[in-house]
Amino acid sequence: MKKFLILTFCILDLTFTQAKDAPKPVIHTKQQNNIVVLETNAGKIELKMYPNIAPLAVKNFTTHAKNGYYNGVIFHRVIKGFMIQGGDPTGTGMGGTSIWKKDFKNEYGKNIVFDRPYLLAMANAGPNTNGSQFFITTAPAPWLNGGYTIFGEVIAGKEAVRKIENAKTSPEDRPYSKQFIKKAYIK
């Protein structure tokens, strides 16, 4: 009996040791709505979404892209060395709504901060007032941390972002020449 117990414990120990040391299987899941393309007059911009960090913002943005909400919409605010802003169908910077027809809350991810250019974030008028407007940073902007939902990043078309950023603007940061989204869609 004693030999049987020792043998059983050895087998169990060997089994658990091998299971612990075995590499974990990689599970590939197709992330739907993960890439949004903005075809602009300055070129294509590809945006990778962060659905695990900001599910509401991603759902809002991708649904608007699918429904054509952003098609023809201008970048109404452009600040060189900071960001380009769009998503307002009125073009005034005062319009636009979420897919829920009301404001939605800010979402924050651990260690996701405005520490680099090409981050995609929701524009808002204060805490929890997100609608349809968004911006893409063109430089680090740490003063924005904790105030705006980062929900993606530019993965291709950075030169198009720079072209829009370099458009001549009025003192109110409005481009003199129309900078706009021809079409937005899911890749």
N, C-alpha and C positions, 0 to 999 in steps of 0.2 A: 504494500500500500504506500509506504514511504517513497519507494522508487517511482511509483505511478504519479504521486503528487509532484515530485521533483521534475519528472519528465513533462508533466502538464504545464508547470510554471515556466520551464525552459522554452517550450513551444509557444506559449502565450507571449513571453518576453521577446522571443525572436520575431513573432508576428507583428507585435506592436512597434518594435524597433524598426523593422523594415518599412512598415506603413508610415512611421514618423519621418524616416529619411527619404522616402520616395518623393520624387518631384510632384508637386501639385499639378493636376491636369489644367491645361489652359482651355477655358471655355470661351469660344468666340460667339459673340452675339452681334447680330446686325443692328446697329444703332439707327433707327429710323429718324428722319428729319435732322440728321446730324450736320449736314452742310447746306448752307443757304448761299445762293449766288445772287449778287446784285450786279446786273448789267447796267453800268452808268455811262454817261457820255464821255467819261475819262478812261473807261475800260472796265473789265470784270473784276469784282472783289468777291473772293470766296471766304465765307465765315463758318468756322467750326463752332457748333453750339456746345454749351455746358449743361446738359439736361439734369445731371446729378447734383449740380450746384444751385441752379436757378430754374426749376421746372416750370414755374408760372411764366417767367419772362420768355423762356424758350418756346413754350406752347403758344403764347401770344404772338411772338415774332414769326414763328414758322407758319402759324395759321394765317396771319396777315399776308405773308409771302405767297402762300398757296392760293389765297383768295384774290390776289392782284391788288391788294390795298395800297402797296407801296409803288405800284407802277405809275410812272410819271411824276412822282413826288420829288421835290427839290431838296437839296441840302441848303437849308435856309440860314444856317449859322456856321461860319468857318473861321477858326482862329488859328493862325499859323503858329506852330510850336506848341499846340495844345490839343485841338480836336476838330472833327467835322461832325455836324449834327443834321439829322433829317428825320423823316417819319411823320411829318405833319402834313396831311393832305391839303390843308388850307394855305400852306406855305408861309404862314405868319409867325410860327413858333408858339402860337397860343392854342392850336387845335389838335385834333387826333384823340382817339379813344381806344381802349383795349377791346379785345374780342368779347369781353363780358359786359361791355357798355358802361363800365365804371372803373375807377382807379383800382389798382391792386398793390399789394404790399411789397416792400423791398425784400430781397433775398440776399443772403451773404454766405460765402463759402469760406471754409478755413484756409488761411494762407492765400486767398485770392484777393490781391490788392492791385492798385494802380501803380505798379512798379516798372512798367515798360510801355512802349507804344503798341498800337494795333489791338487794343482790347475793345471789345464791344460791350456797351453798357446802356441801360435804360436812362433816358433823360427824365427829369421830374421837376416839380415845383416845390418839393419838400418831401418829408418822409411819407412813404406809402401812397404816393400820387402818380404812380406809373401808368402810362396810357399806351400810345403807339410810338412816341418819339424815342430815338436812340442816338447814341454818338459813338464814334470810333476815335480813340486817343491817338495822337501822333507823337507823344512824348510821355515819360512818366508823369503822373499827376497825383502824388501822395495826399494832397489836401482833399481829394475826393473820397478817400477811404472811409467807409462807414456811412456814406450818404447816398450811394448809387449802386444798383445791382449790376454786377459784371456777369454776363451770360454767354460770352463767346470771345473769339479772337479771329483776326484776319490770318488766313493760312496761305492765301495766294492773292495777287493783285495789290500788293503794297504800293507799287508804283502808281496805280490808279488813285489810291488814298492820297498819296503825295501830290498828284496833279490837282486834285480837288482842294487840298490844303493850301496850295500855292496860287489859287485863283485870287485875283485882286478883289478886295472887299471894301465896302463902305465903312464909315466910322462905327456903324451898328453891327459890323461883322457879317453883313449880307454880301454874297458874291455879286459883282457887277454882271458877270456872264453867268447864265443859268447853268448850275451844276445839278444834275438830276439822275434819278434811277429810271432807266428805260423799262426795266423788267426785273422783278424779284421772283426767284423760284427755288425749289428744293432740288438738290443734285442727287 
